[in-house]
Amino acid sequence: MKIKRIILPTDFSKNAWNAMVYALTIFKDAACEFFVLNAFQVGTSGLSTKIGMSNDTRLFNLLKEESEREVKKTLGQLRQVSSNPNHHFYGLSVADNLVNAIGRTVYNKGMDYIIMGTKGATGLKEVFLGSNTYKIIREIDFCPIIAVPDDYECKGGLRTILLVTGYEHLFETYELSPVVQLAEIFHAKIRIAHVTNGGLTKEQEHSKRALMRKVKSVPFDFVEMEKYATIQNSIQKMIADDQSIDLVAMINHDRGFFEKLTREPVIKKIAFNSIVPFLVIHLFE
């Protein structure tokens, strides 16, 4: 298996660090290059004078120095945590907003995963890392993203990956590979869950059979989820009932299949409320 390249965005908060430790844990036996990225920006002063420009320059230099110092410190801490000699760590301090910084890095360096926390230094839900995580899920549709709940403690591996699907698409092997590869690394089972909403169409049956062929390299099973008030509630109920589920995965077809089907912002709700890490894969249309 080729070296995995993983980007770890950080605001140097406890929850960003927790997501990094999660990344080291799930890839503990794999050869990986980890890129710790901090994005920083200077706000527009509103002054066009030389004094205003000078103040912006001084602030920029201060922010840059602080970012580089904290990134270097984080790299040292990660090297102490990791015991895998095939783990390599790199630091990036980028003067841009977080979404642009991650997008450019993913594109330029060919990242395999983005792994980040869902709550940042502010301590407020859906603020900073929280809101940025959802922006990244929505806008960066060319790299799989794993959103790690704040304070989530990884027990050392993955036992069951819950793949939620509407059988809405005839999946290609490469589209499923981020899920299948994680299952192969940990010898985990993939539980393919479909929310019951009447019987399957012929197209959905065909997709289900094709999906079976694509995941046959790992243990898998199919389950029909009983629909509760929302799809999110159905997923959370299944996680609560099956303690072996360590990761929820959704393949986002047409950037909003579930939203079109149910008028429920499923991706957003799961990103903010899942009690286990959440893997989102966008399809290349």
N, C-alpha and C positions, 0 to 999 in steps of 0.2 A: 504494500500500500504506500502510495506516495506521501511525501511530507505534507502535513496539513498546515495551512497558513491561517491563523486566527487573529482577528483584531479585537482588542480589549479596550473599549472606550472607558475613560475614567474622569471623574471630577474630584478624585482623591477622597471620596467619602467611604464610610464603612460598607455601604451596600455595593458600591463599585468594586471594592476589594473582595467582598463576598462572591461576586460574580466571577472574579478572576480565579479565586480559589476553586470555585466550581469547575471552571474551564480546565485547570490543572488536574483536577480529580478525574473528570470523565475522559481526558486524553492522557492519563498518567502513563499508559504503556505504549503510546503512539509517538512517532517522530513528528515534532511540531515546531513551527516558528510562530511565536507569539509577539504581536505588535501592540504595545501599550500606547494608546493615543489620548492626548489631552488637547482639546481645542480651546482657544482663548480669543477674545475680541476686545477691541477698544471701542467704546461707544463714541458716536459722533458728538463732538463738543458743541457744534452749532456756531463755532467761531471760524471765520475765514482769515483771521489775523495771524501774523507770525507767532504771536504768543500762544494762540490756540493750537496751532500746528505743533509748536514746540512742546506744549503740555501733552498732546496726544503721543508724540514721539517718546517722551520720557515715560509715560504710562505704558506704552507698548513695550518698551525695553524692560520695565519692571515686571509686567505680566509674563513676558517671554522668559525672563530669568527664573521667575518663580515656577513656571510650568516646567521648564527644563530641569530644575532642581528637584521638583517633586516626582517627575517621571523617572529620573535617575534613582531616586530613593526607592520608588516602587519596584523598579527592575531588580534592585538588590534584594528586596524582600521576597520577590517571586523566585529568585534563584535559590534562596534559602529554603523555600517551601518545596520546590521541585526536587525530586530525587532521580529524575530521568536524564541521563547524559545527552539524550537526543532531543531535549527541550532547549530551544534557543530563544533569547529574548531581545527585543529591539524597542527603542523608545521613539516616539514621535510627538513633538510639540508643534501644533499647526495653528496659524493665525487665520481662523475662519470660524463660522458657526459649525456646530457639531455634525449636523447632517451633511453639509458640504465636505467637511474634513473626512468623514467616514466614506462618503461616496467616492471621492477622488482616490483615497487610499485603497479601497476595494478594487477599483478599476485599474489603478496603476500597478498594484502589487499582486493581483489575482488571488484574493482571499477566498477561503473555503467557508468560513463561518464568521459571523459577528456575535459575540457573547457579551451581554451587558445587563446591568441591574435595572429594576423597574422603580426604584426610588432613590433620590439623590441626596445631596448634602442639606437641602432645606428641611428635610424631615416631613414634608407635606406630600400626600399622595398625589400623583399625576402632575408633579411640578419638577422642573429640570430634567433629571434622568427619566422620570416617568413620562412626561410629555414628549421628550426627545426620543424615547424608545418607540413610542407610537408613531412619531413622525418618520423615524427610520424605517419602521415596518411598512409604512404607507409609501414612502418615497424611494427607498432603496430596494428595488425589485429585482436585483441581479445578484443577490447573495443571501443565503439562508441566515436567519437571525434567531438566536436563542435568548429569550428574555427570562432572567432569573429573578424570582420573587425576593424581596428584601428578607434577610435573615434565614433564607432557605439553607438547610444543612444537607449536603450530599452525603449519603451513607457509604459512598465508595464505588458506586457503579450504577448501571441501569439494569433493571430487571424486566420491566414491561414498558413499551412505548405505545401510547394510545394515539393512533392515527385516525383522526376524524375526517370523514369524507362524505360527499353527496353522490359519489360515483358519477360526477358531472363531466368527466374528462377521460379520454383514453390515454392513460399515463405512459410516458416514455421512461425507459430505464434510468436515464440521467436525471430525470425530474424527481425520482424517488431515491436516488443514491444518497442524499444527505441523511435520510432516515435509515436506509438499509445499512449504510456503513457504520453508523452508531450502533445498530443492533449487532452487527458482525463483531465489532470491537469488544462488546460486553457479553456476547452470546445471549442477548436479550430477545424477548419475544415481541413481535409487533401485533398489537390487538387492533384490528381494523373495525372502526365503529361507524355505523350509519344511523342517523336519527330517523326513527320510524315515522313515516308520513305517508302511509298507504303502501301499496306494493311497488316494486321496481318496474320501470319501463324496460323495454327490450334493450335500449341503449345503455341503461344503467346495469342491466345484467351482463351485457357484453363487457362493460368497463370493469365490473367486479371480477369476471373471469380473467381478464387481462392483468388486473392488479395481482391476482393470485400467482400468475406466472412470474411477475416482476419481483416478488418478494420471497420466492421459493428457497433462496439461499439461507434463510433464517426461519426459526419457528414463528408461526403466525396463526391467528384464528380470526373469525369474523363474529361480530356481535351487533345486534340491532338495539340501539339505545331507545328506551322509552322516552317519549317527548314530554317533558315537564313544562313549566311555564315558559321557559326559554331554552335555547340550545345550550347557553352557558350553564344553566342550572342542571341540565341533563348531563353535561360533561363533569361538572363538579360532583354530582351524585355518584357517577361511575367511579371517579377517583376516590371518593370517600368509601365506597363499597369494596374497592380493590386496592389494598394497601401496597401492592407490588408496582403500581403505575408510578413511574419516576419522571416521565416526560410526556407532555401532550404535543402532538404535531398536527399542523393543518397545512394543506397545500392550497394556496389561495389562487383559485382560477378566476381569470378575468377581473382581478383586483376587487372582488366582492361578491362571489357566488352566493355565499350564505346570506349576505345582506339583501341581495336581490330576491332570494327565496323566501326569507322570513321577515324582512324589514328590521332585523335585529343586528346591531353593530357587533357581531360575534368576535371578530378579531380584536377589536378594541377592548371588549369586556374581558376576554380571556387574558389579554396582555396585562391588564391591570389587576385582575382578580384571581388568577390561577394560583393554587397553592403548591403547584409543582412547576418547574421550568417549562417554557412554551416555545416550541420551534415553529417558525413560520417560513414556508418556502413559496416564493412566487413562481408562477409558470411563465415561460417565455413565449409570448403570443406573437 
